Structure formats: structure tokens, C-alpha cells
Amino acid sequence: MRRDTCLELRRLPKITGPLKSINFRRTTPGSITRIIYGNRPPPPSLVLDPTHPSLHYNRPSWGKTFPWRTYPGFAIRAVPKAVLAPPTTVHPDPPHTLNEGPLKGRSANMSLLDCEAKSVGGRVTRQVILRKFKTTISHIVVRGADVEGQGDDAKLVFREEQAGKAKDWILSDWTYIVRPKIEVYGMPYTEFIPTLRRALRDIVTDGRRLELEWAKLADKQRHQSFARPAHATSQPEHETLDAMQQESGSSSSRDRPPHLLTSDLRWWVRRKADAITQYSEPQLAGQSGR
């Protein structure tokens, strides 16, 4: 299959904006093995962030929230980095420092991985296809690449008003997984760029909405944990004293005022008083007889 070439991409002007490139190296903190084709959330004990809200989704909700989006020539899926599995091999840091955050100098960080089938081709072909994805994404985000017209009249253009706005195209806290077909290898850039632009837009729109929902849920739970229950009432005085006496163990029921005694304690006191009276009356009678 013949590899596509684009003359417009050979004569690109020098970049003058604040964003110079897209960085794809060392941006994925974990493994995607459990979520490539998984239709249910992974166990919380096997992810980077066990407290992520999406881990509480049921199976249908998980599939609808993080679907495989199908476009001409490829499918793509995006998931938060928090639900990735811990890496199987931990590299020393430094020199293998993870590039976190949305930016690294004048470069925007993006976590992009591929999972092509063996039918796509050999290793070289798969590397060429993945490189085509990275090159196209860089032109879209950094230079605002777009296509005007259709068919033979399609023309590659660069929109300066869209150039350098990485937040409009990339979710820096998410990992993108692409599953391309062999058609991408020879697909013209005038067809591939509009398709990839639509895919990035769809993911960013849904991802921002989910992040806002998760942030509101976290704030609600935080306020509930610090708020005092409205139905809470103070304990009665006699219950408080009972608890204090049980904890201290030093004071006795005789030191307690009669009106604070419970019914059980009052019964016990009356019984002890009757026993003392029955014991003391014979003693007093014997002494008076003498």
C-alpha cells in the first residue's frame, strides 16, 4: 500500500506561538492491560487511585462512559489516568522522570498508546501508523490544522485562532488508546485530519463534563463529612453522668443525687436499704434487752 504524502506539510512556517510541540514521552503513569477491552471498572485495589468516582460505576455505566468511539479508519478510547493499573516495571527516577501536568515547557503533554491487531501489518507498519497519529495531532493542536472543501477540492489550511490551545483538544489527565486499521497507512491527510479533529473534540467535550460532575461530587462529599447533623441533640444529664461514671470507675451510686438515679439503680438502692434495715433491727433489739 502506498504511503500518503502531503505537500503542504513540507513547507511549514516557523512556529511563533507559545506552544511549540506535543510531548508523548513518559506521559503514561500505569498500564492499560485491564482496560483495553474491559467493559467493567477494574478492582480499586489494582488501580493508581482507588478513590476515583468512576470505579463505583456498574458495568453498563462504565461502558457508556468510556466507550470505544469508532471513526473511519480507527477506533479510539480515552480513560482517566487514575484507573490505570500500576506499572509492572518501575524505572528509576531520575533519569526516567514522569512528565506530569498539561505542559512541559513549551510542549503539551499527551498520553497516547496504540493496540493494533496483527492484521494491521508488521512492526514497521504499526510504528508508521502511530507516528502518523502523533504528527497529525501535533499539527491540529499546535498549528490549528484543518481542511477546507471536499473531495478533489479539499485543501489543508492552518487556523491561527485555534493554534496553541491545547486545552481545547487534549485531556492531560487522561490516556488515549487508539486501535487503527490498515487504511490509516494510506489515508490522505485531507481525510484523516477532519476525522481526528472530530474524535478529539468528542472526547474533550465528554471528558470536561465528567470532570465537572466528579468535582461537584467530591465537594458535596467533603461538605457532608464536615457538616454537623441537624437532628443531633445533647444527651440527657443522667446518661452523661452514667457514662462518665462507667469510664472513671471511681465514683459510686451513693455520690449521685437521688433524682439522677436510673430505675435499676433505685431498685438496687432500695433493696440494699431493706437488707440493712432487716439486719440492724435484731441487733438493736438485742442491745436494748441487755
C-alpha positions as CSV (number, residue, x, y, z in Angstrom):
1,M,0.0,0.0,0.0
2,R,1.3,3.4,-1.0
3,R,2.1,5.8,1.9
4,D,0.3,9.1,1.7
5,T,2.2,12.4,1.4
6,C,1.1,16.0,1.7
7,L,2.9,18.8,0.0
8,E,1.5,21.4,2.4
9,L,3.2,19.7,5.4
10,R,6.6,20.0,3.7
11,R,6.6,23.8,3.6
12,L,5.5,24.7,7.1
13,P,6.4,28.1,8.6
14,K,8.3,28.5,11.8
15,I,6.2,28.3,15.0
16,T,6.0,31.6,16.8
17,G,3.2,30.8,19.3
18,P,3.6,29.8,23.0
19,L,3.1,26.1,22.2
20,K,5.9,24.5,20.2
21,S,5.1,20.8,20.2
22,I,3.3,17.8,21.8
23,N,5.2,15.6,24.1
24,F,4.2,11.9,24.0
25,R,7.2,10.5,26.0
26,R,6.8,9.3,29.6
27,T,3.3,10.6,30.0
28,T,1.5,7.3,30.9
29,P,1.9,6.5,34.6
30,G,0.5,3.0,34.5
31,S,-0.6,0.0,32.5
32,I,-3.7,-0.3,30.2
33,T,-3.8,-4.0,30.2
34,R,-7.0,-4.3,32.3
35,I,-8.9,-1.5,30.5
36,I,-8.2,-2.0,26.8
37,Y,-11.2,-4.2,26.2
38,G,-12.7,-4.2,29.7
39,N,-16.4,-3.4,30.0
40,R,-16.4,-3.0,33.7
41,P,-14.4,-1.0,36.2
42,P,-11.2,-2.6,37.5
43,P,-10.9,-3.5,41.2
44,P,-10.0,-0.5,43.3
45,S,-7.0,-2.3,44.7
46,L,-5.5,-2.7,41.2
47,V,-5.6,1.0,40.1
48,L,-3.5,4.0,40.7
49,D,-6.3,5.9,42.6
50,P,-8.7,3.6,44.4
51,T,-10.9,6.6,45.3
52,H,-11.8,7.6,41.8
53,P,-15.6,8.0,41.4
54,S,-15.7,6.0,38.1
55,L,-14.8,2.8,40.0
56,H,-18.3,2.8,41.5
57,Y,-20.0,2.6,38.1
58,N,-21.8,-0.6,37.2
59,R,-21.0,-2.5,34.1
60,P,-23.4,-0.7,31.7
61,S,-22.4,2.8,33.0
62,W,-18.7,2.1,32.6
63,G,-19.2,1.0,29.0
64,K,-21.2,4.1,28.2
65,T,-18.9,6.5,30.0
66,F,-15.7,5.2,28.4
67,P,-16.8,3.7,25.0
68,W,-14.7,2.7,22.0
69,R,-15.5,5.5,19.6
70,T,-15.5,4.3,16.0
71,Y,-14.4,6.6,13.1
72,P,-13.4,5.9,9.6
73,G,-10.1,4.0,9.7
74,F,-9.7,3.7,13.5
75,A,-11.3,3.4,16.9
76,I,-10.3,5.4,20.0
77,R,-10.9,5.2,23.7
78,A,-10.0,7.6,26.5
79,V,-9.9,6.8,30.2
80,P,-8.6,8.8,33.3
81,K,-5.0,8.0,34.3
82,A,-6.3,7.3,37.8
83,V,-7.9,4.0,36.7
84,L,-4.7,2.6,35.1
85,A,-3.0,-0.3,36.8
86,P,0.3,0.3,38.5
87,P,3.3,-0.3,36.2
88,T,4.7,-3.7,36.1
89,T,8.2,-2.4,35.8
90,V,9.3,0.6,37.8
91,H,12.1,2.5,36.2
92,P,14.5,4.6,38.3
93,D,13.6,8.3,38.7
94,P,15.8,10.0,37.5
95,P,16.5,9.6,34.7
96,H,13.1,8.2,33.8
97,T,11.1,11.0,35.2
98,L,7.3,11.0,34.5
99,N,6.1,14.1,32.7
100,E,3.0,15.1,34.6
101,G,0.7,18.1,34.2
102,P,-0.6,19.7,31.0
103,L,2.6,21.3,29.9
104,K,6.3,20.7,29.8
105,G,8.0,23.9,28.9
106,R,6.6,24.9,25.5
107,S,5.2,21.4,24.9
108,A,1.8,20.0,25.8
109,N,1.8,16.5,27.4
110,M,-0.4,13.8,25.9
111,S,-0.7,10.1,26.9
112,L,-1.3,8.2,23.6
113,L,-0.9,4.4,23.2
114,D,-1.9,2.0,20.5
115,C,-3.2,-1.5,20.4
116,E,-3.2,-2.6,16.8
117,A,-4.3,-6.0,15.7
118,K,-1.8,-8.3,13.9
119,S,-3.8,-7.8,10.7
120,V,-2.6,-4.2,10.6
121,G,0.8,-5.2,9.5
122,G,4.3,-5.7,10.8
123,R,6.1,-3.8,13.4
124,V,7.4,-1.1,11.0
125,T,3.9,-0.5,9.6
126,R,2.4,-0.2,13.1
127,Q,5.1,2.3,14.0
128,V,4.4,4.4,10.9
129,I,0.7,4.5,11.7
130,L,1.3,5.5,15.3
131,R,3.7,8.2,14.1
132,K,1.0,9.4,11.7
133,F,-1.4,9.8,14.6
134,K,1.2,11.8,16.6
135,T,2.1,14.0,13.7
136,T,-1.5,14.8,12.9
137,I,-2.4,15.6,16.5
138,S,0.6,17.9,16.7
139,H,-0.5,19.8,13.6
140,I,-4.0,20.1,14.9
141,V,-3.1,21.3,18.4
142,V,0.0,23.4,17.7
143,R,-0.8,24.9,14.3
144,G,-4.6,24.6,14.1
145,A,-4.6,22.3,11.0
146,D,-7.9,21.9,9.3
147,V,-9.3,21.0,5.8
148,E,-11.5,23.2,3.6
149,G,-13.5,21.8,0.8
150,Q,-14.3,18.1,-0.1
151,G,-13.0,15.5,-2.5
152,D,-10.6,16.8,-5.1
153,D,-11.1,20.4,-3.9
154,A,-10.0,19.6,-0.3
155,K,-7.2,21.9,0.9
156,L,-5.2,21.9,4.0
157,V,-5.3,25.1,6.0
158,F,-3.9,26.3,9.3
159,R,-6.2,28.3,11.6
160,E,-4.2,30.7,13.7
161,E,-7.2,31.4,16.1
162,Q,-7.1,27.7,17.0
163,A,-3.4,27.2,17.2
164,G,-1.7,26.5,20.5
165,K,-4.9,25.9,22.5
166,A,-4.1,22.5,24.0
167,K,-7.0,22.5,26.5
168,D,-9.5,22.6,23.6
169,W,-8.1,19.3,22.2
170,I,-6.3,17.3,24.9
171,L,-7.3,16.0,28.3
172,S,-3.9,16.0,30.1
173,D,-5.2,13.7,32.9
174,W,-6.5,11.0,30.5
175,T,-4.9,8.3,28.5
176,Y,-5.9,7.9,24.8
177,I,-5.9,4.4,23.3
178,V,-6.1,4.1,19.5
179,R,-7.0,0.9,17.6
180,P,-6.2,1.8,13.9
181,K,-6.9,-0.2,10.8
182,I,-4.5,-0.6,7.8
183,E,-6.5,2.0,5.9
184,V,-4.9,4.7,8.0
185,Y,-1.5,4.0,6.4
186,G,-2.5,5.2,3.0
187,M,-5.3,7.6,4.1
188,P,-4.8,11.1,2.7
189,Y,-4.2,13.8,5.3
190,T,-7.2,15.8,3.9
191,E,-9.4,12.9,5.1
192,F,-7.5,11.9,8.2
193,I,-7.2,15.4,9.8
194,P,-11.0,16.2,9.8
195,T,-11.7,12.8,11.3
196,L,-9.2,13.1,14.0
197,R,-10.3,16.6,14.8
198,R,-13.8,15.3,15.4
199,A,-12.6,12.5,17.6
200,L,-10.5,14.8,19.8
201,R,-13.4,17.2,20.1
202,D,-15.9,14.5,21.1
203,I,-13.5,13.2,23.8
204,V,-12.7,16.6,25.2
205,T,-16.4,17.6,25.4
206,D,-17.5,14.4,27.2
207,G,-14.3,14.4,29.4
208,R,-14.8,18.0,30.6
209,R,-18.4,17.3,31.5
210,L,-17.4,14.2,33.5
211,E,-14.6,16.0,35.3
212,L,-17.1,18.7,36.3
213,E,-19.5,16.1,37.7
214,W,-16.8,14.4,39.6
215,A,-15.6,17.7,41.1
216,K,-19.1,18.5,42.2
217,L,-19.5,15.1,43.8
218,A,-16.2,15.4,45.6
219,D,-17.2,18.9,47.0
220,K,-20.6,17.5,48.1
221,Q,-19.0,14.6,50.0
222,R,-16.4,16.9,51.6
223,H,-19.1,19.3,52.9
224,Q,-21.2,16.4,54.2
225,S,-18.2,15.0,56.1
226,F,-17.6,18.3,57.9
227,A,-21.3,19.3,58.4
228,R,-22.9,18.6,61.8
229,P,-26.1,16.5,61.6
230,A,-29.2,18.7,62.1
231,H,-31.0,16.1,64.2
232,A,-28.2,15.7,66.7
233,T,-29.4,16.5,70.3
234,S,-27.5,16.7,73.5
235,Q,-27.6,13.7,75.7
236,P,-29.7,13.8,78.9
237,E,-27.7,14.7,82.0
238,H,-28.2,11.4,83.8
239,E,-27.0,9.5,80.7
240,T,-23.9,11.7,80.6
241,L,-23.2,11.1,84.2
242,D,-23.7,7.3,83.9
243,A,-21.2,7.3,81.0
244,M,-18.7,9.3,83.0
245,Q,-19.0,7.0,86.0
246,Q,-18.5,3.9,83.9
247,E,-15.4,5.4,82.3
248,S,-13.9,6.6,85.6
249,G,-15.0,3.7,87.8
250,S,-14.1,5.8,90.9
251,S,-17.4,7.2,92.0
252,S,-20.3,5.1,93.4
253,S,-24.1,5.4,93.3
254,R,-24.1,6.9,96.8
255,D,-22.3,10.0,95.5
256,R,-25.0,10.5,92.9
257,P,-28.1,12.7,93.6
258,P,-31.3,10.7,94.0
259,H,-33.1,12.4,91.2
260,L,-30.3,11.3,88.8
261,L,-30.5,7.6,89.6
262,T,-31.9,5.3,86.9
263,S,-34.8,2.9,87.7
264,D,-32.4,0.0,88.0
265,L,-30.1,1.8,90.4
266,R,-33.1,3.0,92.5
267,W,-34.3,-0.6,92.8
268,W,-30.8,-1.7,93.8
269,V,-30.6,1.0,96.4
270,R,-34.0,0.2,97.9
271,R,-33.1,-3.5,98.1
272,K,-29.8,-2.7,99.9
273,A,-31.6,-0.4,102.3
274,D,-34.1,-3.0,103.2
275,A,-31.4,-5.6,103.8
276,I,-29.6,-3.2,106.1
277,T,-32.8,-2.4,108.0
278,Q,-33.6,-6.1,108.5
279,Y,-30.1,-6.8,109.7
280,S,-29.9,-3.8,112.0
281,E,-33.3,-4.2,113.8
282,P,-32.4,-7.6,115.6
283,Q,-29.1,-6.1,116.6
284,L,-30.8,-3.1,118.2
285,A,-33.4,-5.3,119.9
286,G,-30.7,-7.5,121.5
287,Q,-28.8,-4.5,122.8
288,S,-31.9,-3.0,124.3
289,G,-32.8,-6.3,126.1
290,R,-29.4,-6.3,127.8
